[in-house]
Amino acid sequence: MDMNTPVTPRYSAAPTVTLEANKPTGEQPMELFITDEHTEHYLSLLASGDSDRGMLTGVLGGMGGVGGMGLGLLSFMQSGEPEGLFIMLAICGPLFLAPFLWETLRPLPLPILFNRRTREVYFDHDGDLYHAPWDGISAVANEFNLVGTQIGGMQNASLEIRMWQFEEPETALMVSLGAPFGKSLAMQKGFWEYIRSYMNNGPYFDEYGNHSESDAFVKSQLSVRPKMSDSFKQTLAQLKQAKKDAGGKNYLRSSDVAKLMFEPLLYPQDRIQELTYSIAKRRSRNLWPKVVAERLKAGGPTTRLVDLENGQGFGVSKVS
């Protein structure tokens, strides 16, 4: 059994393509809103589950807490008595603190990690560590359609790699690199090219996947991902451009007025949600096993996990 040879689904008649680490796909690198961190040493992809982490804290702490404190300040300004402010503080403090602690102390699912230093991939599945060496790795991209009375026909494409459990190489998984829904085969090829460019030519590269000392292209790809707390800033930029295009004429629509009214009210909620998720993510990094955690450090070991297995006498198949 070759550790880097994926299993091609036999039940599907849809187009299936095998993508390799050392062969270009013909597509330009494309990030598909999946990358969680793009650093000099590793690339992490969001795992499924808890994508809305921080929302409860944002709603209760941002909407309820900030709104309540606003009422308390208004009462204090009108009466000059601090009792109302203290009452709202006693109510709003737990509204923020309780969900914040609950959402930050619970671990997030660990991401899929591509380590440039050791040239291998890591994945945690229900507490078990899976890995695969990058050199010689293959991925399976499978295109299919979902058809239903409500959605009509929807094109989808999956992208999967095969990984093995650490110190139990007879146990393997096909790991999906992001959800397949709404993606085309060309998009998945572009995303594989993004990973390929990072591992082979990175950490930074240009629009053709060639090595670059500048991170401009990578930043341009990552900045496309929507960020809720930036919605008001984006609205102001759009209105500024609309005013310029209108040449001084009335350019405001009713929807623009609604955005100007409500988006600033949602800003505290969005910022608190993002902060809560960021803290939970930093805490979850400590959950990786020691053999992975030490290899994510700049000065950590560069030996691959498959080399450790071979040294310990585990029957691992041929690798590059």
VOBA-1610 file (N, C-alpha, C; in pm, whole numbers, padded with zeros to 5 digits, always signed):
BEGIN
Met+00085-00119+00000Met+00000+00000+00000Met+00088+00124+00000Asp+00067+00215-00093Asp+00143+00338-00102Asp+00071+00446-00021Met+00143+00506+00074Met+00081+00605+00161Met+00030+00725+00085Asn+00081+00751-00032Asn+00043+00872-00104Asn-00050+00846-00221Thr-00101+00725-00233Thr-00194+00693-00341Thr-00336+00695-00288Pro-00419+00790-00332Pro-00555+00797-00284Pro-00643+00689-00344Val-00756+00668-00281Val-00852+00571-00332Val-00953+00645-00418Thr-00963+00612-00544Thr-01057+00676-00634Thr-01194+00612-00620Pro-01298+00691-00593Pro-01432+00634-00578Pro-01475+00558-00702Arg-01524+00436-00685Arg-01566+00354-00797Arg-01716+00364-00824Tyr-01785+00428-00732Tyr-01930+00433-00746Tyr-01976+00551-00830Ser-01885+00640-00867Ser-01925+00762-00934Ser-01882+00761-01079Ala-01974+00799-01166Ala-01942+00812-01307Ala-01905+00955-01342Ala-01907+01045-01241Ala-01875+01185-01263Ala-01724+01201-01285Pro-01682+01312-01346Pro-01539+01333-01372Pro-01457+01328-01243Thr-01355+01246-01242Thr-01264+01233-01129Thr-01122+01255-01177Val-01050+01342-01107Val-00914+01379-01148Val-00820+01355-01031Thr-00705+01297-01059Thr-00601+01281-00959Thr-00501+01395-00972Leu-00482+01468-00864Leu-00391+01582-00861Leu-00267+01544-00781Glu-00151+01586-00827Glu-00027+01545-00764Glu+00052+01665-00714Ala+00140+01639-00616Ala+00216+01745-00552Ala+00318+01808-00646Asn+00371+01730-00739Asn+00480+01778-00824Asn+00437+01811-00966Lys+00305+01813-00992Lys+00256+01842-01126Lys+00154+01956-01121Pro+00173+02060-01203Pro+00075+02170-01205Pro-00060+02124-01257Thr-00164+02190-01212Thr-00300+02154-01251Thr-00346+02228-01375Gly-00272+02332-01414Gly-00316+02414-01527Gly-00401+02532-01485Glu-00437+02538-01355Glu-00515+02649-01302Glu-00423+02741-01220Gln-00464+02867-01207Gln-00390+02958-01122Gln-00430+02937-00976Pro-00341+02966-00880Pro-00373+02947-00738Pro-00496+03028-00698Met-00584+02964-00622Met-00708+03028-00578Met-00741+02984-00436Glu-00759+03080-00347Glu-00798+03048-00209Glu-00951+03048-00202Leu-01009+02947-00138Leu-01155+02928-00138Leu-01217+02954-00002Phe-01171+03057+00069Phe-01225+03093+00201Phe-01208+02980+00302Ile-01104+02898+00283Ile-01083+02782+00370Ile-00960+02803+00459Thr-00866+02884+00414Thr-00741+02902+00488Thr-00766+02975+00618Asp-00720+02915+00728Asp-00733+02979+00858Asp-00608+03060+00892Glu-00491+03003+00864Glu-00364+03072+00886Glu-00267+03039+00773His-00201+03141+00725His-00098+03125+00622His+00029+03188+00678Thr+00120+03104+00730Thr+00241+03154+00794Thr+00363+03106+00715Glu+00481+03146+00761Glu+00604+03104+00693Glu+00629+02954+00707His+00576+02895+00814His+00609+02755+00843His+00494+02658+00819Tyr+00371+02703+00829Tyr+00259+02610+00808Tyr+00138+02683+00753Leu+00055+02606+00684Leu-00072+02651+00629Leu-00182+02569+00695Ser-00279+02635+00756Ser-00387+02561+00823Ser-00519+02588+00752Leu-00598+02481+00736Leu-00729+02488+00672Leu-00838+02466+00776Leu-00942+02545+00767Leu-01051+02535+00863Leu-01113+02396+00861Ala-01133+02338+00979Ala-01204+02212+00990Ala-01352+02239+01008Ser-01434+02141+00977Ser-01578+02160+00990Ser-01617+02164+01136Gly-01723+02235+01167Gly-01774+02242+01303Gly-01735+02370+01372Asp-01830+02428+01445Asp-01808+02548+01526Asp-01761+02667+01443Ser-01807+02677+01319Ser-01771+02793+01239Ser-01836+02921+01291Asp-01942+02906+01371Asp-02010+03022+01427Asp-01967+03050+01571Arg-01852+02994+01612Arg-01804+03016+01749Arg-01787+03167+01775Gly-01837+03213+01886Gly-01831+03354+01920Gly-01960+03428+01894Met-02053+03367+01819Met-02177+03436+01787Met-02262+03464+01911Leu-02270+03364+02000Leu-02351+03383+02122Leu-02294+03496+02207Thr-02161+03499+02222Thr-02099+03607+02297Thr-02122+03741+02229Gly-02115+03741+02095Gly-02137+03864+02022Gly-02278+03917+02039Val-02377+03828+02032Val-02516+03871+02044Val-02546+03920+02186Leu-02510+03838+02286Leu-02542+03876+02423Leu-02453+03989+02475Gly-02323+03980+02444Gly-02232+04083+02491Gly-02234+04208+02407Gly-02249+04191+02274Gly-02247+04306+02186Gly-02378+04380+02182Met-02485+04308+02151Met-02616+04371+02142Met-02674+04398+02280Gly-02680+04292+02363Gly-02739+04309+02496Gly-02652+04391+02589Gly-02522+04357+02596Gly-02433+04425+02689Gly-02411+04570+02655Val-02372+04597+02532Val-02346+04735+02491Val-02474+04818+02494Gly-02584+04758+02448Gly-02711+04830+02454Gly-02753+04862+02595Gly-02737+04763+02685Gly-02774+04785+02824Gly-02688+04891+02890Met-02557+04889+02863Met-02469+04990+02920Met-02501+05128+02864Gly-02545+05132+02738Gly-02586+05260+02681Gly-02706+05318+02755Leu-02802+05231+02788Leu-02918+05276+02866Leu-02876+05321+03005Gly-02782+05250+03066Gly-02734+05289+03198Gly-02665+05424+03196Leu-02584+05449+03093Leu-02518+05579+03081Leu-02619+05690+03057Leu-02721+05661+02976Leu-02825+05760+02950Leu-02898+05796+03078Ser-02928+05694+03160Ser-02995+05719+03287Ser-02907+05802+03381Phe-02778+05773+03382Phe-02685+05848+03467Phe-02675+05994+03424Met-02673+06016+03290Met-02662+06153+03240Met-02787+06235+03270Gln-02904+06166+03273Gln-03029+06237+03297Gln-03051+06266+03445Ser-03018+06168+03530Ser-03047+06183+03672Ser-02927+06223+03756Gly-02809+06193+03707Gly-02689+06221+03785Gly-02665+06119+03895Glu-02752+06020+03905Glu-02738+05915+04006Glu-02677+05790+03943Pro-02575+05731+04007Pro-02506+05617+03945Pro-02576+05482+03964Glu-02686+05479+04043Glu-02748+05350+04072Glu-02790+05276+03945Gly-02852+05349+03852Gly-02897+05286+03728Gly-02781+05228+03648Leu-02667+05300+03649Leu-02550+05252+03578Leu-02496+05125+03642Phe-02494+05120+03776Phe-02446+05001+03846Phe-02537+04881+03822Ile-02668+04908+03819Ile-02764+04799+03795Ile-02742+04738+03657Met-02727+04825+03554Met-02706+04774+03419Met-02571+04703+03407Leu-02470+04752+03481Leu-02340+04685+03480Leu-02352+04544+03540Ala-02430+04532+03647Ala-02449+04401+03710Ala-02525+04305+03619Ile-02612+04359+03536Ile-02690+04275+03444Ile-02607+04240+03320Cys-02538+04341+03264Cys-02469+04323+03137Cys-02337+04249+03151Gly-02272+04260+03267Gly-02145+04191+03286Gly-02157+04041+03265Pro-02250+03974+03336Pro-02269+03830+03313Pro-02317+03796+03172Leu-02391+03888+03108Leu-02437+03863+02971Leu-02318+03844+02876Phe-02209+03914+02906Phe-02089+03899+02824Phe-01998+03789+02877Leu-01975+03788+03008Leu-01874+03699+03065Leu-01912+03552+03055Ala-02036+03517+03082Ala-02077+03376+03083Ala-02060+03311+02945Pro-02117+03367+02837Pro-02097+03303+02707Pro-01952+03314+02659Phe-01881+03420+02698Phe-01742+03435+02657Phe-01657+03321+02713Leu-01673+03292+02841Leu-01597+03183+02902Leu-01637+03049+02842Trp-01766+03029+02818Trp-01815+02902+02765Trp-01759+02878+02625Glu-01752+02984+02543Glu-01709+02967+02404Glu-01557+02965+02389Thr-01485+03030+02480Thr-01339+03030+02467Thr-01275+02910+02536Leu-01338+02855+02640Leu-01280+02743+02712Leu-01306+02610+02643Arg-01410+02603+02559Arg-01434+02480+02482Arg-01340+02477+02363Pro-01270+02366+02340Pro-01173+02362+02229Pro-01242+02362+02093Leu-01181+02430+01999Leu-01226+02427+01861Leu-01172+02302+01792Pro-01239+02252+01689Pro-01181+02142+01610Pro-01047+02185+01552Leu-00948+02100+01560Leu-00815+02134+01508Leu-00818+02141+01356Pro-00742+02232+01296Pro-00742+02246+01151Pro-00659+02138+01082Ile-00668+02133+00951Ile-00577+02051+00871Ile-00451+02134+00848Leu-00336+02076+00881Leu-00211+02152+00877Leu-00118+02100+00768Phe-00066+02191+00686Phe+00038+02161+00589Phe+00166+02226+00639Asn+00262+02143+00679Asn+00387+02191+00739Asn+00496+02199+00632Arg+00543+02321+00603Arg+00647+02339+00502Arg+00783+02289+00551Arg+00809+02304+00681Arg+00940+02267+00734Arg+00964+02117+00725Thr+00863+02040+00761Thr+00879+01894+00759Thr+00819+01831+00633Arg+00751+01911+00552Arg+00690+01866+00428Arg+00597+01747+00453Glu+00496+01773+00537Glu+00396+01671+00565Glu+00266+01738+00607Val+00161+01658+00619Val+00027+01707+00650Val-00020+01640+00779Tyr-00090+01717+00865Tyr-00143+01665+00991Tyr-00294+01686+00996Phe-00360+01592+01064Phe-00506+01603+01081Phe-00545+01529+01208Asp-00633+01590+01287Asp-00683+01528+01409Asp-00826+01479+01384His-00848+01351+01410His-00981+01293+01393His-01023+01227+01524Asp-01113+01293+01596Asp-01164+01240+01724Asp-01051+01207+01821Gly-00949+01293+01824Gly-00839+01274+01917Gly-00726+01187+01865Asp-00741+01129+01746Asp-00635+01047+01686Asp-00561+01129+01581Leu-00430+01121+01582Leu-00347+01197+01490Leu-00328+01120+01359Tyr-00359+01187+01248Tyr-00336+01131+01115Tyr-00234+01220+01042His-00159+01160+00952His-00055+01235+00882His-00031+01173+00745Ala+00040+01250+00662Ala+00083+01201+00530Ala+00201+01285+00486Pro+00304+01223+00429Pro+00415+01302+00375Pro+00370+01377+00250Trp+00420+01499+00233Trp+00381+01579+00118Trp+00443+01528-00011Asp+00570+01496-00008Asp+00639+01454-00131Asp+00576+01327-00186Gly+00526+01337-00307Gly+00461+01223-00372Gly+00313+01212-00341Ile+00257+01304-00265Ile+00115+01293-00227Ile+00026+01318-00349Ser-00092+01260-00347Ser-00193+01281-00450Ser-00324+01318-00385Ala-00405+01391-00459Ala-00540+01425-00414Ala-00640+01382-00519Val-00761+01351-00476Val-00868+01314-00567Val-00969+01428-00571Ala-00993+01481-00690Ala-01098+01581-00711Ala-01210+01515-00790Asn-01329+01516-00733Asn-01443+01447-00793Asn-01557+01546-00812Glu-01604+01561-00934Glu-01712+01655-00964Glu-01845+01580-00974Phe-01949+01641-00914Phe-02081+01577-00917Phe-02188+01685-00907Asn-02312+01647-00934Asn-02425+01738-00930Asn-02527+01691-00828Leu-02581+01785-00752Leu-02695+01758-00664Leu-02820+01811-00733Val-02924+01729-00740Val-03046+01768-00808Val-03163+01753-00711Gly-03246+01855-00702Gly-03361+01850-00614Gly-03470+01943-00663Thr-03590+01922-00613Thr-03702+02005-00658Thr-03690+02149-00612Gln-03621+02173-00500Gln-03608+02308-00448Gln-03484+02380-00500Ile-03373+02305-00518Ile-03248+02369-00557Ile-03218+02356-00705Gly-03296+02274-00777Gly-03265+02248-00916Gly-03138+02164-00927Gly-03047+02204-01012Gly-02919+02134-01024Gly-02807+02220-00969Met-02724+02164-00883Met-02614+02238-00823Met-02484+02163-00846Gln-02387+02233-00905Gln-02258+02172-00932Gln-02172+02172-00806Asn-02104+02061-00783Asn-02018+02047-00666Asn-01893+01971-00705Ala-01788+01988-00627Ala-01664+01915-00652Ala-01591+01896-00519Ser-01554+01774-00489Ser-01482+01744-00366Ser-01332+01739-00393Leu-01254+01757-00288Leu-01108+01748-00296Leu-01061+01675-00171Glu-01001+01557-00189Glu-00966+01473-00075Glu-00824+01420-00087Ile-00762+01401+00029Ile-00631+01335+00034Ile-00640+01219+00132Arg-00552+01122+00115Arg-00551+01005+00202Arg-00446+01023+00310Met-00484+00994+00435Met-00394+01011+00547Met-00398+00887+00636Trp-00289+00867+00711Trp-00273+00748+00794Trp-00259+00784+00940Gln-00315+00697+01026Gln-00306+00721+01169Gln-00164+00701+01218Phe-00117+00791+01301Phe+00019+00786+01351Phe+00041+00661+01436Glu+00142+00587+01401Glu+00182+00463+01467Glu+00082+00349+01447Glu-00018+00371+01360Glu-00110+00265+01319Glu-00136+00280+01169Pro-00033+00258+01085Pro-00044+00289+00942Pro-00145+00202+00868Glu-00198+00098+00932Glu-00301+00018+00866Glu-00436+00088+00869Thr-00449+00196+00946Thr-00573+00271+00955Thr-00561+00399+00874Ala-00648+00413+00774Ala-00640+00528+00683Ala-00774+00600+00675Leu-00768+00727+00636Leu-00887+00809+00616Leu-00872+00887+00486Met-00983+00912+00419Met-00987+01011+00313Met-01035+01141+00376Val-00951+01243+00375Val-00979+01370+00443Val-01016+01474+00340Ser-01132+01537+00359Ser-01180+01639+00267Ser-01117+01774+00299Leu-01063+01840+00198Leu-01004+01972+00216Leu-01111+02078+00191Gly-01203+02090+00284Gly-01313+02184+00269Gly-01437+02119+00212Ala-01550+02183+00234Ala-01677+02130+00185Ala-01684+02139+00033Pro-01747+02041-00033Pro-01751+02041-00180Pro-01862+02127-00240Phe-01956+02172-00158Phe-02079+02231-00210Phe-02053+02367-00277Gly-02109+02379-00397Gly-02099+02504-00471Gly-01966+02527-00538Lys-01882+02426-00546Lys-01750+02441-00607Lys-01743+02360-00735Ser-01665+02410-00827Ser-01645+02340-00953Ser-01511+02268-00950Leu-01491+02181-01048Leu-01364+02110-01057Leu-01248+02208-01078Ala-01272+02313-01159Ala-01168+02413-01183Ala-01132+02486-01054Met-01232+02515-00970Met-01204+02583-00844Met-01121+02495-00751Gln-01155+02367-00745Gln-01078+02277-00659Gln-00935+02259-00712Lys-00920+02257-00843Lys-00785+02251-00899Lys-00707+02377-00861Gly-00774+02492-00866Gly-00709+02616-00828Gly-00668+02617-00681Phe-00752+02558-00596Phe-00718+02553-00454Phe-00601+02456-00430Trp-00602+02344-00500Trp-00487+02252-00488Trp-00360+02322-00536Glu-00372+02405-00638Glu-00257+02480-00687Glu-00209+02580-00581Tyr-00302+02635-00506Tyr-00265+02726-00396Tyr-00183+02649-00291Ile-00229+02531-00255Ile-00155+02449-00158Ile-00021+02407-00216Arg-00020+02365-00341Arg+00104+02323-00409Arg+00205+02437-00411Ser+00158+02556-00444Ser+00247+02672-00452Ser+00305+02703-00315Tyr+00223+02689-00211Tyr+00272+02715-00076Tyr+00378+02612-00036Met+00350+02486-00056Met+00442+02381-00011Met+00569+02375-00096Asn+00558+02398-00226Asn+00673+02382-00314Asn+00750+02511-00338Asn+00680+02625-00340Asn+00745+02751-00378Asn+00730+02860-00272Gly+00657+02834-00167Gly+00622+02935-00068Gly+00736+02978+00021Pro+00699+03049+00130Pro+00561+03067+00177Pro+00478+03166+00095Tyr+00544+03253+00018Tyr+00470+03349-00063Tyr+00496+03324-00211Phe+00396+03355-00292Phe+00406+03325-00435Phe+00318+03423-00510Asp+00336+03426-00643Asp+00258+03519-00725Asp+00135+03449-00783Glu+00066+03518-00871Glu-00059+03464-00926Glu-00038+03343-01014Tyr+00087+03313-01050Tyr+00116+03195-01130Tyr+00176+03083-01046Gly+00186+03104-00915Gly+00238+03002-00826Gly+00389+03005-00810Asn+00455+03101-00873Asn+00601+03111-00862Asn+00640+03179-00731His+00756+03141-00678His+00802+03198-00552His+00812+03350-00562Ser+00774+03417-00454Ser+00782+03563-00448Ser+00825+03604-00308Glu+00910+03706-00302Glu+00948+03760-00172Glu+00837+03847-00115Ser+00746+03888-00198Ser+00634+03972-00155Ser+00513+03885-00121Asp+00439+03927-00018Asp+00317+03856+00019Asp+00192+03921-00038Ala+00211+04007-00138Ala+00100+04085-00192Ala-00010+03995-00249Phe+00027+03895-00330Phe-00076+03810-00390Phe-00148+03728-00284Val-00074+03672-00190Val-00136+03593-00084Val-00233+03679-00004Lys-00192+03800+00030Lys-00281+03890+00105Lys-00405+03924+00024Ser-00389+03942-00105Ser-00505+03974-00189Ser-00604+03859-00192Gln-00554+03735-00188Gln-00641+03618-00185Gln-00714+03607-00051Leu-00640+03624+00057Leu-00698+03609+00190Leu-00793+03722+00225Ser-00771+03840+00167Ser-00855+03956+00201Ser-00993+03948+00139Val-01012+03858+00044Val-01143+03846-00022Val-01247+03786+00073Arg-01200+03710+00171Arg-01294+03647+00265Arg-01375+03755+00338Pro-01507+03744+00338Pro-01588+03846+00405Pro-01564+03849+00555Lys-01558+03970+00610Lys-01539+03990+00752Lys-01651+04081+00802Met-01734+04029+00892Met-01855+04100+00930Met-01825+04239+00987Ser-01717+04253+01063Ser-01689+04383+01126Ser-01644+04487+01024Asp-01613+04444+00901Asp-01571+04538+00797Asp-01688+04585+00711Ser-01809+04537+00741Ser-01922+04568+00653Ser-01952+04717+00648Phe-01943+04787+00764Phe-01973+04931+00764Phe-01868+05008+00687Lys-01741+04968+00702Lys-01634+05035+00627Lys-01652+05014+00477Gln-01694+04893+00439Gln-01718+04866+00297Gln-01837+04946+00245Thr-01940+04961+00328Thr-02056+05041+00288Thr-02017+05186+00264Leu-01934+05243+00353Leu-01889+05381+00335Leu-01808+05396+00206Ala-01724+05297+00176Ala-01645+05302+00053Ala-01735+05295-00070Gln-01837+05211-00065Gln-01930+05200-00177Gln-02008+05329-00197Leu-02050+05393-00088Leu-02126+05518-00098Leu-02038+05632-00149Lys-01912+05629-00108Lys-01818+05731-00157Lys-01801+05720-00308Gln-01790+05595-00357Gln-01778+05573-00500Gln-01908+05609-00572Ala-02023+05577-00510Ala-02153+05610-00570Ala-02171+05761-00580Lys-02126+05834-00480Lys-02134+05981-00483Lys-02049+06037-00595Lys-01931+05979-00613Lys-01842+06023-00720Lys-01902+05995-00856Asp-01961+05874-00872Asp-02022+05838-01000Asp-02146+05922-01030Ala-02220+05964-00926Ala-02343+06041-00946Ala-02315+06187-00978Gly-02195+06232-00957Gly-02159+06370-00989Gly-02234+06472-00906Gly-02257+06441-00778Gly-02323+06535-00690Gly-02473+06519-00682Lys-02532+06435-00767Lys-02676+06413-00763Lys-02711+06320-00647Asn-02841+06306-00620Asn-02886+06219-00510Asn-02850+06074-00544Tyr-02765+06014-00463Tyr-02716+05879-00489Tyr-02758+05780-00381Leu-02820+05830-00273Leu-02858+05742-00162Leu-02989+05671-00192Arg-02989+05539-00176Arg-03111+05460-00188Arg-03161+05426-00049Ser-03282+05377-00040Ser-03338+05342+00092Ser-03256+05233+00159Ser-03202+05139+00078Ser-03119+05034+00135Ser-02988+05090+00191Asp-02936+05196+00127Asp-02814+05259+00178Asp-02839+05325+00312Val-02953+05391+00324Val-02988+05456+00451Val-03003+05353+00562Ala-03066+05239+00530Ala-03083+05132+00629Ala-02947+05080+00675Lys-02853+05062+00581Lys-02719+05015+00617Lys-02650+05115+00709Leu-02662+05244+00679Leu-02597+05347+00761Leu-02654+05351+00901Met-02780+05310+00915Met-02843+05311+01046Met-02810+05186+01127Phe-02815+05070+01063Phe-02807+04944+01139Phe-02666+04885+01148Glu-02583+04905+01048Glu-02451+04843+01053Glu-02365+04892+01169Pro-02367+05022+01203Pro-02291+05063+01323Pro-02341+04996+01452Leu-02472+04965+01458Leu-02527+04898+01576Leu-02477+04754+01585Leu-02451+04692+01469Leu-02405+04553+01468Leu-02253+04540+01485Tyr-02183+04652+01473Tyr-02036+04647+01479Tyr-01984+04587+01610Pro-02035+04630+01729Pro-01985+04568+01853Pro-02006+04417+01856Gln-02121+04371+01808Gln-02148+04227+01806Gln-02047+04154+01718Asp-02021+04208+01600Asp-01929+04143+01506Asp-01786+04141+01561Arg-01742+04251+01621Arg-01607+04258+01675Arg-01589+04162+01792Ile-01690+04154+01878Ile-01681+04063+01993Ile-01680+03918+01946Gln-01760+03886+01844Gln-01760+03750+01790Gln-01624+03714+01733Glu-01563+03803+01658Glu-01431+03776+01600Glu-01325+03762+01707Leu-01331+03846+01811Leu-01235+03837+01921Leu-01249+03705+01994Thr-01373+03663+02020Thr-01397+03538+02091Thr-01344+03419+02011Tyr-01369+03419+01881Tyr-01319+03310+01796Tyr-01166+03308+01796Ser-01104+03426+01788Ser-00959+03433+01785Ser-00897+03377+01912Ile-00955+03408+02028Ile-00903+03356+02154Ile-00921+03205+02162Ala-01039+03157+02122Ala-01064+03012+02123Ala-00967+02940+02030Lys-00934+03000+01917Lys-00841+02938+01822Lys-00700+02930+01881Arg-00657+03038+01947Arg-00523+03037+02006Arg-00512+02932+02116Arg-00617+02916+02194Arg-00615+02816+02300Arg-00613+02675+02243Ser-00678+02655+02131Ser-00688+02521+02074Ser-00556+02474+02014Arg-00466+02567+01981Arg-00337+02527+01925Arg-00260+02436+02022Asn-00285+02454+02150Asn-00212+02374+02250Asn-00260+02229+02256Leu-00363+02195+02180Leu-00419+02061+02186Leu-00349+01962+02093Trp-00261+02014+02006Trp-00188+01922+01918Trp-00094+01834+02000Pro-00077+01707+01963Pro+00021+01623+02031Pro+00161+01685+02024Lys+00247+01646+02116Lys+00380+01705+02124Lys+00459+01688+01995Val+00445+01572+01929Val+00522+01547+01807Val+00485+01645+01695Val+00361+01698+01699Val+00320+01797+01601Val+00356+01937+01650Ala+00324+01967+01776Ala+00347+02101+01830Ala+00493+02144+01815Glu+00585+02056+01843Glu+00726+02092+01834Glu+00771+02111+01690Arg+00703+02049+01594Arg+00738+02064+01453Arg+00676+02189+01391Leu+00587+02254+01463Leu+00530+02380+01415Leu+00614+02499+01456Lys+00711+02478+01542Lys+00798+02587+01587Lys+00909+02610+01486Ala+00957+02734+01482Ala+01060+02771+01384Ala+01186+02687+01399Gly+01225+02655+01522Gly+01346+02579+01543Gly+01322+02435+01583Gly+01203+02384+01555Gly+01168+02249+01594Gly+01227+02144+01503Pro+01203+02016+01534Pro+01255+01906+01451Pro+01200+01913+01309Thr+01277+01860+01215Thr+01233+01857+01075Thr+01209+01714+01027Thr+01229+01617+01115Thr+01200+01479+01077Thr+01050+01459+01059Arg+01011+01381+00958Arg+00870+01354+00934Arg+00819+01246+01028Leu+00690+01248+01052Leu+00632+01145+01138Leu+00649+01006+01078Val+00645+00997+00946Val+00662+00867+00882Val+00804+00814+00906Asp+00903+00906+00917Asp+01039+00864+00948Asp+01049+00812+01091Leu+00975+00877+01182Leu+00971+00827+01320Leu+00911+00687+01324Glu+00804+00666+01247Glu+00741+00534+01243Glu+00836+00428+01189Asn+00907+00463+01084Asn+01003+00367+01027Asn+01112+00334+01128Gly+01156+00436+01203Gly+01258+00413+01304Gly+01211+00326+01419Gln+01078+00330+01443Gln+01022+00249+01551Gln+00977+00112+01504Gly+00998+00082+01376Gly+00968-00050+01325Gly+00825-00073+01279Phe+00750+00036+01261Phe+00614+00017+01210Phe+00620-00012+01061Gly+00532-00097+01015Gly+00532-00139+00874Gly+00468-00036+00786Val+00543+00067+00751Val+00489+00173+00667Val+00528+00148+00523Ser+00437+00177+00433Ser+00462+00155+00291Ser+00562+00255+00237Lys+00597+00240+00110Lys+00701+00325+00053Lys+00654+00470+00047Val+00746+00561+00074Val+00721+00703+00065Val+00839+00767-00004Ser+00818+00892-00047Ser+00926+00965-00112Ser+01019+01020-00007
//
